Amino acid sequence: MPQDYYPVLLALGVAALVGLGMMIVSQLMGRQVGGRVKLSTYESGVPLLDRSRKRLSIAFFLIAIDFIVFDLEAAFLFPWVLVMRDGGWPLFWAVMVFIGLILVGFAYVWRKGGLDLGPRRKTGLSSNRGVVR
């Protein structure tokens, strides 16, 4: 059984040696230039226009987490499609329960506003609006 993993270990070893070799060759042959301009922060070759330590809204991270969760759950459906004919009706209903749970989770996130990036809007009428006197 361990001999089955030798090709994988060999591939990992070769990849590590190639990466290490490229770093060593780059260090030996590359020009070592330093200074203020070299150490300045830039993105895509363009200098920053504002400070780099500004605060970000947590909504961006929450949407990213939601995307990862729902994307992984959708990825679990691929193996089911491959074995659908062999699994029969019990497998079909098990996956329908799984999809139902995904939809319940999605509805909860949607209801709580987890997909909204804009500012919260107040709903309903204020005390003076819509009152006929």
PyMOL commands that set and color helices and strands:
alter all, ss='L'
color gray80, all
select helices_A, chain A and resi 2-29+36-39+58-75+77-82+84-111
alter helices_A, ss='H'
color red, helices_A
select strands_A, chain A and resi 42-43+46-47
alter strands_A, ss='S'
color yellow, strands_A
deselect
rebuild
show_as cartoon
